[in-house]
Amino acid sequence: MPFAHTSRRKPRRWPLALRFIKGSIHGVILIPVILHALWTVLIVFLNRKSDGDLGLPPSIIPSLSIVVGLMLVFRNQTSYNRFWEGRNHLTVVITCVRNLTRTILTCSYTPPSPNTPSPSQQTHTSDRASTERVVKILAAILFATKNHLRASSWGACTLVPGAPLTPHGYTTGETEYGDLLPHGLVGLDHRGVGIPLQLTFFVEQYIKKGVEKGWFHPPQASQMSAQVSALVDAYGRMETIRLTPIPVAHLIHQKQVLALFGMVLPFAMVSTLDWWAVPIVTLVIFTLYGIDGIASQLEDPFGRDKIDINLDDIVEDIRMEILVLVDEWKRVDDVAEETGGEVGGEADGQGDRAEWFMGRGVGMMGVGTTGRRRTIPEIKFFGIED
């Protein structure tokens, strides 16, 4: 099923209103809420013990509420915009990877055909391996982007598939996408070049190779290069979100205003509500600090918190999607090689649907010397059965 990981939804055993731990913001705001509740208890206690009245006019609350509300709205809206833009830029990267994968598997690496000069077996194997490698590199770019945005790096050393690196260059065990990396890749993190950008050079080199071999015509290669550029652009925009926090002056002032509002609020309620001021103030502080806490987590949408973008599942789904396409492409290529390029339906063109999907038509799949193709009804090309 497409997006099998991303679309998983566990049944909710508890209503959202009764959830206080997993996925909630309560753990982040618990300490300030408790402190403000204790402060309110102290104010009420002192007010009952003192001869005078510690209360302030309740009319000051609306004025302070407007200021606090405007600051929280600005903070929350800004943070959610960062979250939404980060998700959109991730979609751009995924779309570029899909487009490049589709074009490469469809248009590059022509299998042997009776009507075309057959390349040597070594060239045939090399072209097929390079095509498979660059498609896996496209999938690896997604994993590298995810780790780069989470500030996970390896350092300078040879990246052996299946063995990630520590910042000191030592292997530490299995990596989640080591099988997608090209053999002999040397990371340049220590010199300021991220793995995602480094991997795009392999894709660009493959496009250049495809033009030289006649797989891509110049306008098509230009369009593919534009896809690579769009991918790098989206990757850079996600970097901007990750590396550009909310200005610290704004954060300091907001925290101070929110704390001062929580300290003044009990004085405006103590005269009329007495001990009831404690739960009322606690409820108000819980609401305001909750909004602020949610905004602080939305600032960096690429983390591992429950509220962040589900990068792990999204990237894993795209990896599965790409590997399935590669396996199907290899299977079709094996059939074409075994039959000498004569695969498909009858001569009336019933096999054209599969051939069209592979992007080569008769020129790719080949026509026998008799002018008829052999019928292989049990073969399905990318799910199309003749």
ZANUDREN-857399 format. One line per 2 residues: their letters; for each residue x, y, z of C-alpha. Coordinates in nm, 2 decimals, decimal comma. Layout:
<volos>
a> X/Y/Z | ... $
</volos>
This chain:
<volos>
mp> 0,00/0,00/0,00 | 0,14/0,34/-0,09 $
fa> 0,26/0,54/0,22 | 0,22/0,23/0,44 $
ht> 0,43/0,38/0,72 | 0,30/0,74/0,70 $
sr> -0,07/0,64/0,69 | -0,05/0,42/0,99 $
rk> -0,30/0,53/1,26 | -0,33/0,35/1,59 $
pr> -0,67/0,33/1,74 | -0,71/0,59/2,01 $
rw> -0,79/0,43/2,34 | -0,85/0,76/2,51 $
pl> -1,01/1,08/2,38 | -0,77/1,36/2,30 $
al> -0,91/1,57/2,59 | -0,79/1,30/2,83 $
rf> -0,44/1,26/2,70 | -0,17/1,42/2,92 $
ik> 0,16/1,25/2,83 | 0,21/1,11/2,48 $
gs> 0,18/1,38/2,21 | 0,08/1,65/2,46 $
ih> 0,27/1,96/2,56 | 0,21/1,91/2,94 $
gv> 0,55/1,79/3,02 | 0,71/2,11/2,88 $
il> 0,49/2,35/3,07 | 0,44/2,16/3,39 $
ip> 0,71/2,35/3,59 | 0,59/2,71/3,51 $
vi> 0,23/2,61/3,57 | 0,32/2,47/3,91 $
lh> 0,53/2,78/4,00 | 0,25/3,02/3,91 $
al> 0,00/2,81/4,10 | 0,22/2,82/4,41 $
wt> 0,26/3,20/4,36 | -0,12/3,24/4,36 $
vl> -0,15/3,03/4,68 | 0,11/3,26/4,84 $
iv> -0,08/3,58/4,73 | -0,41/3,44/4,86 $
fl> -0,26/3,34/5,19 | -0,10/3,68/5,24 $
nr> -0,42/3,85/5,15 | -0,61/3,66/5,41 $
ks> -0,35/3,72/5,68 | -0,30/4,09/5,61 $
dg> -0,52/4,37/5,75 | -0,52/4,55/5,41 $
dl> -0,63/4,43/5,07 | -0,36/4,32/4,83 $
gl> -0,60/4,31/4,53 | -0,57/4,53/4,22 $
pp> -0,85/4,66/4,01 | -0,98/4,39/3,78 $
si> -0,99/4,64/3,49 | -0,62/4,60/3,43 $
ip> -0,67/4,24/3,31 | -0,82/4,32/2,97 $
sl> -0,54/4,56/2,88 | -0,27/4,31/2,97 $
si> -0,46/4,02/2,80 | -0,46/4,21/2,47 $
vv> -0,08/4,25/2,48 | -0,02/3,89/2,58 $
gl> -0,27/3,76/2,32 | -0,12/3,95/2,03 $
ml> 0,23/3,82/2,12 | 0,12/3,46/2,14 $
vf> -0,08/3,48/1,82 | 0,23/3,62/1,64 $
rn> 0,45/3,35/1,79 | 0,22/3,07/1,71 $
qt> 0,15/3,18/1,35 | 0,52/3,23/1,28 $
sy> 0,61/2,89/1,41 | 0,33/2,71/1,22 $
nr> 0,44/2,89/0,90 | 0,78/2,74/0,95 $
fw> 0,63/2,40/1,00 | 0,41/2,42/0,69 $
eg> 0,68/2,56/0,47 | 0,92/2,28/0,59 $
rn> 0,66/2,02/0,49 | 0,61/2,19/0,15 $
hl> 0,98/2,20/0,08 | 1,01/1,83/0,17 $
tv> 0,73/1,76/-0,08 | 0,93/1,94/-0,35 $
vi> 1,24/1,72/-0,27 | 1,02/1,41/-0,29 $
tc> 0,86/1,52/-0,62 | 1,20/1,59/-0,78 $
vr> 1,33/1,25/-0,67 | 1,02/1,08/-0,82 $
nl> 1,04/1,27/-1,14 | 1,41/1,19/-1,18 $
tr> 1,36/0,83/-1,10 | 1,08/0,80/-1,35 $
ti> 1,28/0,97/-1,63 | 1,60/0,77/-1,56 $
lt> 1,43/0,43/-1,55 | 1,22/0,51/-1,85 $
cs> 1,46/0,67/-2,09 | 1,81/0,56/-2,00 $
yt> 2,01/0,24/-2,06 | 1,87/0,08/-2,37 $
pp> 1,88/-0,30/-2,34 | 2,02/-0,51/-2,64 $
sp> 1,79/-0,54/-2,94 | 1,82/-0,74/-3,26 $
nt> 1,79/-0,42/-3,46 | 2,06/-0,23/-3,28 $
ps> 2,43/-0,31/-3,24 | 2,47/-0,51/-2,92 $
ps> 2,71/-0,36/-2,67 | 2,96/-0,58/-2,50 $
qq> 2,85/-0,77/-2,20 | 3,08/-0,56/-1,98 $
th> 2,93/-0,23/-2,11 | 2,58/-0,37/-2,08 $
ts> 2,64/-0,46/-1,71 | 2,82/-0,13/-1,64 $
dr> 2,53/0,08/-1,78 | 2,27/-0,12/-1,59 $
as> 2,47/-0,09/-1,26 | 2,52/0,28/-1,30 $
te> 2,15/0,33/-1,36 | 2,06/0,13/-1,06 $
rv> 2,32/0,31/-0,85 | 2,20/0,66/-0,94 $
vk> 1,84/0,58/-0,86 | 1,94/0,45/-0,52 $
il> 2,14/0,76/-0,47 | 1,82/0,96/-0,53 $
aa> 1,66/0,76/-0,24 | 1,97/0,82/-0,03 $
il> 1,94/1,19/-0,08 | 1,62/1,18/0,12 $
fa> 1,78/1,00/0,41 | 2,08/1,23/0,40 $
tk> 1,86/1,54/0,40 | 1,67/1,41/0,70 $
nh> 1,99/1,34/0,89 | 2,14/1,67/0,78 $
lr> 1,84/1,87/0,91 | 1,86/1,68/1,24 $
as> 2,23/1,77/1,26 | 2,34/1,41/1,23 $
sw> 2,67/1,38/1,05 | 2,95/1,12/1,01 $
ga> 3,27/1,31/0,95 | 3,55/1,25/0,71 $
ct> 3,61/0,89/0,61 | 3,51/0,64/0,35 $
lv> 3,14/0,56/0,38 | 3,11/0,19/0,34 $
pg> 2,76/0,07/0,28 | 2,61/-0,06/0,60 $
ap> 2,87/0,12/0,82 | 2,80/0,47/0,94 $
lt> 3,07/0,69/1,08 | 3,12/0,89/1,40 $
ph> 3,25/1,24/1,38 | 3,60/1,09/1,43 $
gy> 3,56/0,86/1,12 | 3,51/0,53/1,29 $
tt> 3,25/0,28/1,19 | 2,98/0,22/1,45 $
ge> 2,74/-0,03/1,31 | 2,46/-0,05/1,05 $
te> 2,31/0,26/0,90 | 1,95/0,30/0,78 $
yg> 2,05/0,37/0,42 | 2,40/0,24/0,38 $
dl> 2,29/0,00/0,10 | 2,18/0,31/-0,10 $
lp> 2,51/0,49/-0,09 | 2,77/0,44/-0,37 $
hg> 3,07/0,23/-0,27 | 3,38/0,43/-0,18 $
lv> 3,20/0,75/-0,10 | 3,41/0,98/0,11 $
gl> 3,21/1,22/0,32 | 3,31/1,59/0,31 $
dh> 3,12/1,70/0,62 | 3,44/1,80/0,80 $
rg> 3,51/2,04/0,51 | 3,16/2,20/0,52 $
vg> 2,98/2,00/0,24 | 2,67/1,82/0,34 $
ip> 2,60/1,47/0,22 | 2,28/1,57/0,03 $
lq> 2,46/1,82/-0,18 | 2,75/1,59/-0,24 $
lt> 2,52/1,31/-0,37 | 2,36/1,55/-0,62 $
ff> 2,69/1,56/-0,81 | 2,65/1,18/-0,89 $
ve> 2,30/1,26/-1,03 | 2,43/1,54/-1,24 $
qy> 2,72/1,33/-1,37 | 2,49/1,06/-1,47 $
ik> 2,27/1,31/-1,67 | 2,59/1,42/-1,85 $
kg> 2,68/1,06/-1,92 | 2,33/0,99/-2,05 $
ve> 2,36/1,28/-2,30 | 2,69/1,15/-2,42 $
kg> 2,55/0,80/-2,47 | 2,24/0,93/-2,64 $
wf> 1,99/0,83/-2,37 | 1,87/1,18/-2,32 $
hp> 1,84/1,46/-2,57 | 1,97/1,80/-2,47 $
pq> 1,62/1,96/-2,38 | 1,54/1,65/-2,17 $
as> 1,87/1,67/-1,99 | 1,82/2,04/-1,93 $
qm> 1,48/1,96/-1,77 | 1,64/1,69/-1,55 $
sa> 1,91/1,93/-1,44 | 1,63/2,17/-1,35 $
qv> 1,48/1,90/-1,13 | 1,81/1,86/-0,95 $
sa> 1,84/2,24/-0,91 | 1,48/2,25/-0,77 $
lv> 1,58/1,97/-0,53 | 1,89/2,16/-0,41 $
da> 1,68/2,48/-0,38 | 1,42/2,31/-0,16 $
yg> 1,70/2,15/0,05 | 1,85/2,49/0,10 $
rm> 1,52/2,64/0,21 | 1,48/2,36/0,47 $
et> 1,83/2,44/0,59 | 1,72/2,81/0,63 $
ir> 1,43/2,70/0,85 | 1,65/2,48/1,05 $
lt> 1,93/2,73/1,10 | 1,73/3,05/1,14 $
pi> 1,55/3,06/1,48 | 1,31/3,32/1,61 $
pv> 1,51/3,62/1,72 | 1,62/3,58/2,07 $
ah> 1,51/3,93/2,17 | 1,15/3,85/2,08 $
li> 1,17/3,52/2,28 | 1,31/3,69/2,59 $
hq> 1,05/3,97/2,58 | 0,77/3,72/2,53 $
kq> 0,87/3,50/2,81 | 0,91/3,80/3,04 $
vl> 0,57/3,94/2,95 | 0,40/3,60/3,00 $
al> 0,57/3,55/3,34 | 0,48/3,91/3,45 $
fg> 0,12/3,86/3,34 | 0,10/3,54/3,54 $
mv> 0,24/3,71/3,85 | 0,00/4,01/3,82 $
lp> -0,31/3,80/3,75 | -0,36/3,67/4,11 $
fa> -0,37/4,03/4,25 | -0,66/4,11/4,02 $
mv> -0,86/3,80/4,14 | -0,77/3,76/4,50 $
st> -1,02/4,02/4,64 | -1,33/3,87/4,46 $
ld> -1,24/3,50/4,43 | -1,03/3,43/4,74 $
ww> -0,91/3,07/4,72 | -1,09/3,02/4,39 $
av> -0,82/3,24/4,24 | -0,58/2,95/4,26 $
pi> -0,75/2,71/4,01 | -0,86/3,00/3,78 $
vt> -0,51/3,14/3,75 | -0,37/2,79/3,70 $
lv> -0,62/2,73/3,42 | -0,53/3,06/3,25 $
if> -0,15/3,00/3,28 | -0,19/2,64/3,16 $
tl> -0,37/2,78/2,84 | -0,12/3,05/2,77 $
yg> 0,20/2,85/2,84 | 0,05/2,56/2,64 $
id> 0,02/2,79/2,33 | 0,37/2,91/2,38 $
gi> 0,50/2,55/2,42 | 0,34/2,43/2,10 $
as> 0,49/2,72/1,91 | 0,84/2,64/2,05 $
ql> 0,81/2,29/1,92 | 0,68/2,39/1,58 $
ed> 0,98/2,62/1,53 | 1,20/2,32/1,43 $
pf> 0,97/2,09/1,23 | 1,24/1,84/1,15 $
gr> 1,30/1,69/1,49 | 1,19/1,37/1,65 $
dk> 0,91/1,50/1,87 | 0,56/1,37/1,82 $
id> 0,44/1,71/1,69 | 0,72/1,73/1,43 $
in> 0,70/1,63/1,06 | 0,70/1,25/1,04 $
ld> 1,03/1,24/0,85 | 1,12/0,88/0,93 $
di> 0,80/0,73/0,79 | 0,78/0,96/0,49 $
ve> 1,13/0,89/0,38 | 1,10/0,52/0,44 $
di> 0,78/0,51/0,23 | 0,97/0,68/-0,06 $
rm> 1,26/0,44/-0,03 | 1,02/0,14/-0,06 $
ei> 0,85/0,31/-0,36 | 1,18/0,36/-0,54 $
lv> 1,32/0,02/-0,47 | 1,00/-0,14/-0,60 $
lv> 1,04/0,05/-0,92 | 1,40/-0,05/-0,95 $
de> 1,31/-0,42/-0,90 | 1,04/-0,40/-1,16 $
wk> 1,27/-0,22/-1,40 | 1,54/-0,49/-1,35 $
rv> 1,28/-0,76/-1,40 | 1,16/-0,61/-1,73 $
dd> 1,52/-0,57/-1,84 | 1,60/-0,93/-1,76 $
va> 1,30/-1,04/-1,97 | 1,42/-0,82/-2,26 $
ee> 1,76/-0,96/-2,24 | 1,65/-1,33/-2,22 $
tg> 1,42/-1,29/-2,52 | 1,67/-1,09/-2,73 $
ge> 1,46/-0,78/-2,70 | 1,14/-0,95/-2,83 $
vg> 0,89/-0,90/-2,56 | 0,54/-0,77/-2,56 $
ge> 0,22/-0,87/-2,74 | 0,14/-0,96/-3,10 $
ad> 0,24/-0,76/-3,40 | -0,08/-0,56/-3,38 $
gq> 0,08/-0,36/-3,10 | -0,09/-0,51/-2,79 $
gd> 0,24/-0,48/-2,61 | 0,27/-0,11/-2,68 $
ra> 0,12/-0,02/-2,35 | 0,40/-0,18/-2,16 $
ew> 0,66/-0,05/-2,41 | 0,51/0,30/-2,38 $
fm> 0,54/0,29/-2,00 | 0,91/0,20/-2,04 $
gr> 0,94/0,50/-2,28 | 1,11/0,32/-2,57 $
gv> 0,83/0,17/-2,78 | 0,94/-0,07/-3,05 $
gm> 1,29/0,09/-3,06 | 1,35/-0,03/-2,70 $
mg> 1,18/-0,37/-2,69 | 1,28/-0,46/-3,04 $
vg> 1,12/-0,63/-3,33 | 1,22/-0,98/-3,46 $
tt> 1,34/-1,05/-3,81 | 1,00/-1,19/-3,90 $
gr> 0,84/-0,86/-3,82 | 0,64/-1,01/-3,53 $
rr> 0,70/-1,01/-3,16 | 0,69/-1,32/-2,95 $
ti> 0,39/-1,34/-2,72 | 0,47/-1,38/-2,35 $
pe> 0,13/-1,35/-2,18 | 0,25/-1,45/-1,83 $
ik> 0,48/-1,14/-1,81 | 0,35/-0,82/-1,66 $
ff> 0,54/-0,50/-1,73 | 0,49/-0,26/-1,44 $
gi> 0,16/-0,43/-1,36 | 0,03/-0,42/-1,72 $
ed> -0,08/-0,75/-1,85 | -0,13/-0,79/-2,23 $
</volos>
